[in-house]
Amino acid sequence: MPETQELGTAEDLVERVAAIDVAKASGMVCMRLPHETRTGRRVQEVWNVPSTTTAILELGDRLVCQGVTRVVMEATGAYVRREGA
């Protein structure tokens, strides 16, 4: 059963976040950031990223430049983290 966490205050929310739905040849990315002029509002951008090394490095740079502090990933395949990788 999935763990449920209740967020009680605005401080519990991640201000700059991205989510990636990983597929074999690409990933669909959704980034949510605070609105530049409307306090308390957020903007969302969704785009597709090819699974090439260059595109993934560019994605990482873009997320860093936007100040994203958390990235979540969803994938249906098995991903194994190798020690030393």
C-alpha positions in Angstrom: 0.0 0.0 0.0 1.4 3.4 -0.9 2.5 5.7 1.9 0.3 8.8 2.3 1.7 12.0 3.7 -0.4 15.0 4.7 1.1 18.4 4.1 -0.1 20.8 6.7 1.6 24.1 5.7 2.9 25.9 2.7 6.4 25.3 4.0 6.0 21.6 3.3 5.5 22.2 -0.4 8.4 22.1 -2.9 8.5 25.4 -4.6 10.4 24.4 -7.8 9.8 20.8 -8.9 10.0 18.7 -12.0 8.5 15.3 -12.9 9.8 13.0 -15.6 7.8 10.1 -17.2 10.6 8.0 -18.6 10.0 5.9 -21.8 12.5 4.0 -24.0 13.2 6.7 -26.6 12.2 9.9 -24.7 10.9 11.4 -21.5 7.9 13.7 -20.9 8.9 16.4 -18.5 6.7 18.6 -16.4 8.2 21.6 -14.5 6.3 23.7 -12.0 7.6 27.0 -10.8 6.3 30.1 -8.9 4.6 32.6 -11.2 6.9 35.6 -11.7 4.3 38.3 -11.0 1.4 36.7 -9.3 2.2 35.7 -5.7 0.9 32.3 -4.7 0.4 31.2 -8.3 2.4 28.7 -10.2 3.3 28.1 -13.8 3.6 24.7 -15.5 5.6 23.8 -18.6 5.4 20.3 -20.2 7.8 19.1 -23.0 9.3 16.0 -24.5 13.0 15.2 -24.2 14.8 12.6 -26.4 16.8 10.0 -24.6 20.2 11.1 -26.0 23.1 12.0 -23.8 23.1 15.6 -25.1 19.4 16.1 -24.5 19.6 14.7 -21.0 22.6 16.9 -20.1 20.7 19.9 -21.5 17.6 19.0 -19.4 19.8 18.8 -16.3 21.2 22.3 -17.1 17.8 23.7 -17.7 16.4 22.4 -14.4 19.5 23.7 -12.5 19.1 27.1 -14.1 15.4 27.3 -13.1 16.3 26.4 -9.5 14.5 23.1 -9.4 15.2 21.5 -6.1 13.4 18.2 -6.5 12.9 15.9 -9.5 10.6 12.8 -9.4 10.7 10.0 -12.0 8.1 7.5 -13.1 9.0 4.5 -15.3 7.4 1.2 -16.0 10.8 -0.6 -16.6 13.3 -1.7 -14.1 16.1 0.7 -13.3 19.1 -0.5 -11.3 21.6 1.8 -9.7 25.0 0.3 -10.0 27.7 1.0 -7.4 30.4 3.2 -8.8 28.1 4.4 -11.6 
